[in-house]
């Protein structure tokens, strides 16, 4: 997680966004970055948006392992909560405890 990202960091992320945001990305002071397989990142995006008032964007890149990255934008507490929820739910699913 990046707290108070610099303008240069934000510029990098916004240049690499997959497409125009469908939701306005406004008042945020933190960005959480999560990387994984496509199916896990779609699941993670859903978890994050349901857990806290955050906006999730796909970040384009070139990864030979076919991993993708999502960026979670919001206030620090919301991004932390979203990232913790992602971590907890993905662990539970991998253990066969949830869906």
Helices and strands as residue ranges (DSSP letters): E 2-3, H 7-15, E 30-36, H 38-51, E 55-59, E 68-74, H 76-94
